Amino acid sequence: MGDVHWRELHREVVDTGLCTGCAACVMACPRDVLGYTDDYLPVQIGPGMAADQCVIGDRGCDICTRACPRFRAWETELDTALFGRPRDPSTEVAGVVRSVLLTRTTDEVIAEVGQDGGLVSTLLVWGLETDRIDGALTSRIVADGRGPFDAAPFLATTRAEVLATAGSRYTYSANPLAMQAAEEAGLRRIALVGMSCQASINGSVEARGVNKYRRRIALTVGLLCSKTFTYDGQRQVLADHGIDLADVVKINIKGRYQVWTRDGGYQEIPLKLFHPHTRPGCKLCPDFAAEHADISCGGIGADDRWTLTLVRTARGEEWLQGVIDAGLVEARPGEGDPVAMSLLTKLSTVSRRRWPTAAVPAPHTAPGLLPST
Ligand SMILES: Cc1cc2nc3c(=O)[nH]c(=O)nc-3n(C[C@H](O)[C@H](O)[C@H](O)COP(=O)(O)OP(=O)(O)OC[C@H]3O[C@@H](n4cnc5c(N)ncnc54)[C@H](O)[C@@H]3O)c2cc1C
């Protein structure tokens, strides 16, 4: 990457609002001098440091910039590393794909707890039980977070733990931070489940030779994502509708915000009420479709119990074929659901317009960024 360090990363990505809070830099920092704030931003741990100053020295190492999936010409670099070419912006608005399918688990327990078709949890359980991975970076609800129903990174190493993490929470959880627990446990083959921004780490470690994590991440499953909400904002809107987050058992978003409560209650709330509470790190994110994952998963199908599945890489294809051959997942062509296909294009197009240039999709031309080295 040349002569680029924390100072450049901070000025070009954090200061400009392009940082999504994915925590790739925190995960990859070999000196462990980066921490993570409650506002989902990377920060130097050393006392009395200027925000853009690295404890190790301005000319320390460049691993943080290399791991960052929003640094400079990231999109072209990541596309080229993973797919052998940049995307064609006129036809590949949702990124490069090998196939688009609708999938659902055949495992009745996972079908019950999964958010949509339960594909993500089925892949993780199969990977653990067939010794393809030692653990998975996921997200779970924690009791000691900002309050009830808060999501936090979690390392899952058993079927029971995967089941406990299934489903979606619409606040942000920087799952790559769970890599620390994996490293402390000496685990070597890890699946990363992450929002679209986090799934791009799959490409940054490949494109820029962050070899430790390139080897360690055995599969990346990306979650389609328009945005996440702030914890306090979500809590406030629910309270305005007479719902205490402590009573919530499930949330889903299907054009409207759906919420289920412990007493068996169900309410729908207009999604527009949540938009003012969009988490800042999501506001400039152009990636709806988890465009650098091995497999990207979403819930925009006409039928709620299927996962819209975009297979992007050879290893994604291998994993999906593995769970299908094992009889754990059913699949049908995505084209069979024109509503899902059209929503995929529409939502991807909307997200791409967020990037500062409004150009689709050339992030490396964003004003204020230095030319690629
Ligand atoms: C914040 C958020 C926004 C989303 N927005 C969209 C959208 O706009 N359109 C769309 O089609 N799909 C969206 N999805 C994806 C969708 O909700 C499902 O996750 C996806 O369809 C996979 O379903 P599944 O049944 O296969 O997954 P499951 O088997 O239920 O597994 C879900 C996985 O997601 C992880 N997870 C849950 N919440 C979070 C979180 N906050 N951060 C990180 N990881 C988490 C869990 O740990 C689990 O591993 C969103 C998901 C999230 C978390």
PDBQT file of the ligand as one rigid body, heavy atoms in Angstrom, charges set to zero:
ROOT
HETATM    1  C1  LIG A 401     -28.983  -4.867  11.248  1.00  0.00    +0.000 C 
HETATM    2  C2  LIG A 401     -29.485  -5.739  10.136  1.00  0.00    +0.000 A 
HETATM    3  C3  LIG A 401     -30.076  -5.148   9.021  1.00  0.00    +0.000 A 
HETATM    4  C4  LIG A 401     -30.539  -5.947   7.971  1.00  0.00    +0.000 A 
HETATM    5  N1  LIG A 401     -31.138  -5.351   6.900  1.00  0.00    +0.000 NA
HETATM    6  C5  LIG A 401     -31.593  -6.101   5.878  1.00  0.00    +0.000 A 
HETATM    7  C6  LIG A 401     -32.246  -5.493   4.770  1.00  0.00    +0.000 A 
HETATM    8  O1  LIG A 401     -32.406  -4.268   4.709  1.00  0.00    +0.000 OA
HETATM    9  N2  LIG A 401     -32.682  -6.301   3.761  1.00  0.00    +0.000 N 
HETATM   10  C7  LIG A 401     -32.497  -7.653   3.795  1.00  0.00    +0.000 A 
HETATM   11  O2  LIG A 401     -32.901  -8.337   2.857  1.00  0.00    +0.000 OA
HETATM   12  N3  LIG A 401     -31.882  -8.263   4.842  1.00  0.00    +0.000 NA
HETATM   13  C8  LIG A 401     -31.440  -7.528   5.875  1.00  0.00    +0.000 A 
HETATM   14  N4  LIG A 401     -30.813  -8.127   6.937  1.00  0.00    +0.000 N 
HETATM   15  C9  LIG A 401     -30.533  -9.586   6.903  1.00  0.00    +0.000 C 
HETATM   16  C10 LIG A 401     -31.653 -10.437   7.472  1.00  0.00    +0.000 C 
HETATM   17  O3  LIG A 401     -32.244  -9.827   8.610  1.00  0.00    +0.000 OA
HETATM   18  C11 LIG A 401     -31.126 -11.835   7.876  1.00  0.00    +0.000 C 
HETATM   19  O4  LIG A 401     -30.003 -11.690   8.718  1.00  0.00    +0.000 OA
HETATM   20  C12 LIG A 401     -30.694 -12.662   6.672  1.00  0.00    +0.000 C 
HETATM   21  O5  LIG A 401     -31.768 -12.798   5.763  1.00  0.00    +0.000 OA
HETATM   22  C13 LIG A 401     -30.238 -14.069   7.103  1.00  0.00    +0.000 C 
HETATM   23  O6  LIG A 401     -31.315 -14.767   7.632  1.00  0.00    +0.000 OA
HETATM   24  P1  LIG A 401     -31.106 -16.234   8.175  1.00  0.00    +0.000 P 
HETATM   25  O7  LIG A 401     -32.407 -16.730   8.699  1.00  0.00    +0.000 OA
HETATM   26  O8  LIG A 401     -30.411 -17.039   7.117  1.00  0.00    +0.000 OA
HETATM   27  O9  LIG A 401     -30.066 -15.940   9.357  1.00  0.00    +0.000 OA
HETATM   28  P2  LIG A 401     -29.941 -16.533  10.894  1.00  0.00    +0.000 P 
HETATM   29  O10 LIG A 401     -29.748 -18.038  10.724  1.00  0.00    +0.000 OA
HETATM   30  O11 LIG A 401     -31.073 -16.053  11.670  1.00  0.00    +0.000 OA
HETATM   31  O12 LIG A 401     -28.575 -15.906  11.316  1.00  0.00    +0.000 OA
HETATM   32  C14 LIG A 401     -28.461 -14.517  11.478  1.00  0.00    +0.000 C 
HETATM   33  C15 LIG A 401     -27.026 -14.167  11.832  1.00  0.00    +0.000 C 
HETATM   34  O13 LIG A 401     -26.946 -12.738  11.922  1.00  0.00    +0.000 OA
HETATM   35  C16 LIG A 401     -26.180 -12.377  13.065  1.00  0.00    +0.000 C 
HETATM   36  N5  LIG A 401     -26.654 -11.059  13.515  1.00  0.00    +0.000 N 
HETATM   37  C17 LIG A 401     -27.862 -10.745  14.028  1.00  0.00    +0.000 A 
HETATM   38  N6  LIG A 401     -27.947  -9.434  14.303  1.00  0.00    +0.000 NA
HETATM   39  C18 LIG A 401     -26.754  -8.914  13.992  1.00  0.00    +0.000 A 
HETATM   40  C19 LIG A 401     -26.221  -7.605  14.075  1.00  0.00    +0.000 A 
HETATM   41  N7  LIG A 401     -26.921  -6.572  14.530  1.00  0.00    +0.000 N 
HETATM   42  N8  LIG A 401     -24.956  -7.414  13.662  1.00  0.00    +0.000 NA
HETATM   43  C20 LIG A 401     -24.219  -8.426  13.190  1.00  0.00    +0.000 A 
HETATM   44  N9  LIG A 401     -24.671  -9.716  13.080  1.00  0.00    +0.000 NA
HETATM   45  C21 LIG A 401     -25.924  -9.947  13.478  1.00  0.00    +0.000 A 
HETATM   46  C22 LIG A 401     -26.486 -13.483  14.061  1.00  0.00    +0.000 C 
HETATM   47  O14 LIG A 401     -25.506 -13.593  15.035  1.00  0.00    +0.000 OA
HETATM   48  C23 LIG A 401     -26.580 -14.723  13.163  1.00  0.00    +0.000 C 
HETATM   49  O15 LIG A 401     -25.323 -15.309  13.024  1.00  0.00    +0.000 OA
HETATM   50  C24 LIG A 401     -30.380  -7.360   8.035  1.00  0.00    +0.000 A 
HETATM   51  C25 LIG A 401     -29.783  -7.946   9.154  1.00  0.00    +0.000 A 
HETATM   52  C26 LIG A 401     -29.337  -7.157  10.208  1.00  0.00    +0.000 A 
HETATM   53  C27 LIG A 401     -28.693  -7.812  11.410  1.00  0.00    +0.000 C 
ENDROOT
TORSDOF 0
